[in-house]
Amino acid sequence: FASWTCIQCNHNFASKLHVDLNNEGPSAIIALGGFSGGQLWIYDPEHGTHELEVSSKLRGYPDLVPGTKIKGRLVDIKNQWHFFDGRVPHAVLPFTGERFTLVFFTRLRWHKATREDQAYLSSCGFSLPSPPADDVDEQYPPDVPGGDDSEDSDDEIEDATEEDHLARVDKLLKNA
């Protein structure tokens, strides 16, 4: 994958029709497990062949009102990656069996995270995107007194225990 800041793991979850307005750029998704059904439905009014009924308002799509039937295309994501724009309405069709999904995406305004948090994500194997050129001054705020010249930050990441990593992830999630 080119880059991402988040990995979402789901178990036996069929998302209703929604829009991921807090995403930036493409998402990558794969479904794994012993299941049938569970295709990804993506809004496609021009070429879609499968209708869904809008059950609630969709942010960013004021013309798609509840009760309206809209067309989309079905994508089989079982054991295969698919890239799509999560800012376009999408849903998961019903399925039977055990189904796991992994969704890789970039969170909007990810570059506002501290340099320390960005370094931590990179140390965990996240491939962070390039920061936007128009926001260079804001993207790397100083983390702590001593700021960017802290010599032990990389060592702290390398020497961290699994409990340290879990606590760090918990902190990142609470601040997201």
Secondary structure, DSSP 4 states (H G I P E B T S, - for coil): ----SEEEEEES--PPSB--TTB-SEEEEEEESSEEE-PEEEE-TTT--EEEE--S--TT-TT--TT-EEEEEEE--BTS-EEEETTS-EEE--EEE--EEEEEE-BTTGGGS-HHHHHHHHHTT--PPPPPGGGHHHHS---STTGGG-SSHHHHHHH--HHHHHHHHHHHHHH-
